[in-house]
Amino acid sequence: MNRTILQIGFGNFGPTHLAAWRSLGLADGLYVVDPDAQARRRCLELGLPGERVSAEISDFVDRVELVVVLAPTDRHFDVCEPLLAAGKHLFIEKPMTVTLAEAEGLQDLVREQVVQVGFYFRAHPLAIRAKAEVDQGRLGELRYISARFHGYKRARGDSGVIGNDAVHFIDQANWMMGDLPVAVDAVTRDHFGRGYDDLALIRLFYPSGALAHVEAGCIQPGRWNDNIVPGATQTKEFVVAGSEGAAEIDYQSNELRLHRVRHELTGGLWRPKNQGVEMPHGTVVEPHQVVASEFAAFLDAVDGTAAPLAGIEECGVGMARILDAIYRSAETERRVAL
């Protein structure tokens, strides 16, 4: 099926989006808008025809069915509000908005159209396999999630590490738990004096009693070179642990380790009974392939054959509510109930 798509924004992640549409065979219907001349020039250098690149949304919006919002987060509400009012299907890169009020305002405008939030790791094959382990009960009762998303990289001008990085693994923790947290607490620092966090330590408390801990920052080293931003380093590690074992993901090295282990009471002590470690994946996954999977899920939702991979209620408004609580917790140095 032919598709007409408008991509608003062509920053660091823009070329990855373009490669994803090309891999799906849909780049011929892609239009790109970015007010920055350098971004538009980069788009042209990557082969998009000049008649499908502009600085103004109004030049293309009436020609398209779908819109991908890749603009800075602090512009999401102003960009998305008229698009939703016009009935456009939206794919909005995470987080959906800066504030909870903005998220609720966009939700109020949704009628029949599809809105999917761009939570990349929900489409990653390593996360999908780990989620299957959880859903099939192979990890037992979930107890703890630990996640680290940090490395030396630029401090963005439109958001801190919570909204740019930690949000990914907060969402992934919610997805694995199958629930939203009932409380959070957080500690943050702003070493650069930008008004945004550059270090965050976050705890999430779930209804089951399980916990998650997410560390994010751009002031501590990453183990690997970043595969999207040149010159940056990253650590992207996610572990979900249960009563029957754990799934340990290193997204930068593309490794998944499935630990088959449980504690048993022996001789008055709880001792681990280890059945070994499985490493079921060896194929390197490129970022544009993951984004293509996100887009394919979005198209399925538009066609009515599946629910959005990351819908507006849980991943838009629900996430905005969690982020709001995290910021309040960091400011007051107290746990905040949701």
C-alpha positions in Angstrom: 0.0 0.0 0.0 1.3 3.5 -0.9 1.7 5.8 2.1 2.2 9.5 2.4 4.3 10.4 5.5 5.5 13.7 6.9 8.6 13.7 9.2 8.9 16.8 11.3 12.5 17.2 12.3 15.7 15.8 10.9 18.2 15.9 13.8 20.6 13.2 14.9 18.0 10.5 14.7 16.6 11.8 11.3 18.9 9.7 9.1 17.9 6.6 11.1 14.3 7.3 10.4 14.9 7.8 6.7 16.8 4.5 6.5 13.9 2.8 8.3 11.4 4.1 5.8 13.6 3.0 3.0 13.9 -0.5 4.4 10.1 -0.7 4.4 10.0 0.5 0.8 8.1 3.7 1.7 10.6 6.5 1.3 9.1 7.6 -2.0 6.1 8.9 0.0 8.2 10.7 2.6 8.2 14.4 3.1 10.6 16.1 5.6 10.2 19.5 7.4 12.9 21.1 9.5 13.5 24.8 10.1 17.2 24.3 10.3 19.0 24.8 7.0 21.8 22.4 7.9 19.3 19.6 8.7 17.6 20.1 5.4 20.9 20.1 3.5 21.8 16.8 5.3 18.4 15.4 4.2 19.1 16.3 0.6 22.6 14.8 0.7 21.0 11.5 1.8 19.0 11.5 -1.4 15.5 12.9 -0.6 14.3 15.1 -3.5 14.2 18.9 -2.9 10.5 19.1 -3.7 9.9 16.9 -0.6 12.0 18.9 1.8 10.9 22.2 3.4 11.2 24.5 6.4 7.4 24.8 6.7 4.9 22.2 7.9 2.1 23.9 6.0 3.8 23.1 2.7 3.1 19.3 3.1 0.6 18.7 5.8 -2.4 18.5 3.5 -0.7 15.9 1.3 0.0 13.3 4.0 -1.8 10.6 6.0 0.8 10.0 8.6 3.1 12.3 10.6 6.2 11.4 12.5 7.2 14.1 15.1 10.9 14.2 15.6 11.0 17.8 16.7 12.6 18.8 20.1 10.5 17.7 23.0 9.6 21.2 24.1 7.9 21.7 20.7 5.8 18.5 20.7 2.6 20.0 22.1 2.6 23.0 19.7 3.4 20.8 16.7 1.0 18.0 17.6 -2.1 20.0 18.7 -3.1 21.2 15.2 -2.2 17.8 13.6 -4.5 15.9 16.0 -7.2 18.5 15.4 -6.8 17.8 11.7 -7.2 14.0 12.3 -3.7 13.0 11.4 -2.2 9.7 12.7 0.8 10.5 14.8 4.0 8.8 15.7 5.6 11.0 18.4 9.1 10.3 19.5 9.5 9.9 23.3 8.6 11.5 25.6 5.3 12.6 24.1 5.3 16.0 25.9 7.2 18.0 28.4 4.4 18.2 31.0 1.5 16.1 32.2 -0.9 18.9 31.3 0.3 18.9 27.7 0.0 15.1 27.5 -3.6 15.2 28.8 -4.3 18.0 26.4 -3.2 16.0 23.4 -5.1 12.9 24.6 -8.3 15.0 24.7 -7.9 15.7 21.0 -7.7 12.1 19.9 -10.7 10.8 18.1 -10.4 7.9 15.6 -6.7 8.5 14.7 -3.8 6.4 16.0 -1.1 7.9 18.2 2.0 5.8 19.0 4.9 7.0 21.2 8.3 6.2 19.9 9.7 3.9 22.6 12.4 2.3 20.6 13.3 -0.7 22.9 9.8 -2.1 22.7 10.6 -3.0 19.1 14.1 -4.4 19.8 14.4 -8.2 19.3 16.4 -8.6 22.5 13.7 -6.8 24.6 11.0 -8.8 22.7 12.7 -12.1 23.7 13.1 -11.0 27.3 9.4 -9.9 27.4 8.5 -13.4 26.1 10.5 -15.0 28.9 8.5 -12.8 31.4 5.1 -13.5 29.9 5.8 -17.3 29.7 6.7 -17.3 33.4 10.2 -18.6 32.7 11.7 -16.0 35.0 9.2 -16.7 37.7 7.8 -13.9 39.9 9.5 -10.6 39.0 11.4 -9.1 41.8 13.8 -6.4 40.5 14.8 -4.5 37.4 18.1 -2.6 37.1 18.9 -0.4 34.2 21.8 1.8 33.2 21.7 4.3 30.4 24.6 6.6 30.5 27.9 7.7 28.9 29.9 10.7 27.9 27.9 12.6 25.3 26.6 16.1 24.7 24.1 17.6 27.1 21.0 18.3 24.9 19.5 21.7 24.9 15.9 20.6 25.1 15.9 18.0 27.9 17.8 16.3 30.6 18.9 12.7 30.9 15.5 11.7 32.4 13.5 12.8 29.4 16.0 11.7 26.9 17.5 8.5 28.2 16.0 7.2 31.5 12.5 7.4 30.0 13.4 4.5 27.7 14.1 2.1 30.5 11.3 3.4 32.7 9.0 2.4 29.9 10.7 -0.9 29.4 10.4 -1.6 33.2 6.7 -0.8 33.0 6.3 -3.1 30.0 8.1 -6.0 31.6 6.1 -5.6 34.8 2.9 -5.3 32.9 1.9 -2.4 35.2 2.7 1.2 36.1 4.5 2.1 39.3 2.5 3.2 42.4 5.3 5.4 43.7 8.7 6.8 42.7 11.7 8.5 44.2 14.6 10.2 42.6 17.8 12.1 43.0 19.1 14.4 40.3 22.0 16.8 39.6 22.5 19.6 37.2 26.3 20.0 37.1 26.3 22.1 34.0 23.7 24.7 35.3 21.5 24.2 32.2 18.2 23.8 34.1 18.1 20.2 33.1 19.4 17.0 34.9 22.6 15.5 33.8 22.6 12.7 36.4 19.5 10.8 37.7 19.0 7.9 40.1 15.4 6.7 40.0 13.5 4.0 41.9 10.1 2.7 40.8 7.8 0.9 43.2 5.3 -1.5 41.6 1.9 -2.9 42.9 3.4 -6.4 43.2 6.1 -5.2 45.5 8.8 -5.4 42.8 11.3 -2.6 42.4 13.2 -1.0 39.5 16.3 1.2 39.7 17.3 3.3 36.7 20.6 5.2 36.5 21.0 7.8 33.7 23.7 10.4 33.1 26.0 12.1 30.7 28.8 12.7 33.2 30.0 9.1 33.7 31.7 6.8 31.2 29.9 4.5 28.8 31.4 1.1 27.9 30.9 1.4 24.1 30.9 3.9 21.3 27.4 5.1 20.6 25.9 3.7 17.4 23.8 6.8 16.6 25.8 9.9 17.8 29.4 10.1 16.6 31.9 10.8 19.4 29.6 9.7 22.2 30.0 6.7 24.4 27.1 4.7 25.9 26.2 2.0 28.4 22.7 0.6 27.8 22.1 -2.3 30.1 18.8 -3.7 31.3 18.3 -6.6 33.7 15.0 -8.1 34.8 15.3 -10.6 37.6 12.7 -13.0 39.0 12.4 -16.0 41.3 13.5 -18.5 38.5 16.2 -16.5 36.8 17.0 -13.3 35.0 17.3 -11.8 31.5 20.3 -9.5 31.1 20.5 -7.3 28.0 23.5 -5.3 26.8 22.1 -3.2 23.9 25.4 -1.8 22.8 27.1 -5.2 22.4 23.8 -6.8 21.2 23.9 -9.6 23.9 21.1 -11.3 25.8 21.9 -13.6 28.6 19.2 -15.8 30.2 20.2 -16.9 33.6 18.4 -20.1 34.8 18.8 -19.9 38.6 16.7 -20.0 41.7 17.5 -20.0 45.4 16.7 -23.1 47.5 16.7 -23.5 51.2 19.5 -26.0 51.9 21.1 -26.6 55.3 19.5 -23.6 56.7 20.8 -21.3 54.0 19.2 -19.9 50.8 21.7 -21.1 48.1 21.5 -20.5 44.4 20.8 -23.5 42.2 22.3 -22.5 38.9 21.2 -24.3 35.8 23.4 -22.3 33.5 23.2 -19.3 31.1 21.7 -19.2 27.6 22.7 -16.7 24.9 20.0 -17.1 22.3 20.9 -14.2 20.0 24.0 -13.5 18.0 22.7 -11.3 15.1 23.7 -7.6 15.2 20.6 -5.4 15.0 21.1 -2.0 13.5 19.1 1.0 14.8 17.2 1.6 11.6 16.0 -2.0 11.7 14.5 -1.4 15.1 12.9 1.8 14.0 11.5 0.1 11.0 9.9 -2.4 13.3 8.4 0.5 15.3 7.0 2.0 12.1 5.6 -1.3 10.9 3.7 -1.7 14.2 2.5 1.9 13.7 1.2 1.1 10.2 -0.5 -2.0 11.5 -2.3 0.1 14.1 -3.4 2.6 11.5 -4.7 -0.3 9.4 -6.6 -1.6 12.4 -4.9 -4.9 12.6 -3.1 -4.3 15.9 -3.1 -2.0 18.9 -0.3 0.6 19.0 3.0 -0.7 20.2 3.2 2.2 22.7 -0.2 3.8 23.1 -1.1 7.3 24.2 -2.8 6.3 27.5 0.0 4.2 29.0 3.1 5.6 27.2 2.0 9.2 26.7 -0.2 10.3 29.6 0.9 7.5 31.9 4.6 8.2 31.3 4.0 12.0 31.7 2.5 11.3 35.1 5.5 9.2 36.1 8.0 11.8 34.9 6.0 14.5 36.8 6.3 12.5 40.0 10.0 11.9 39.4 10.7 15.6 39.0 8.7 16.4 42.1 10.5 13.7 44.1 13.9 15.1 43.1 12.9 18.6 44.0 11.4 17.6 47.4 13.8 14.7 48.2 10.8 12.6 49.1 9.0 9.6 47.7 6.0 10.6 45.6 2.9 8.4 45.2 1.1 8.2 41.9 
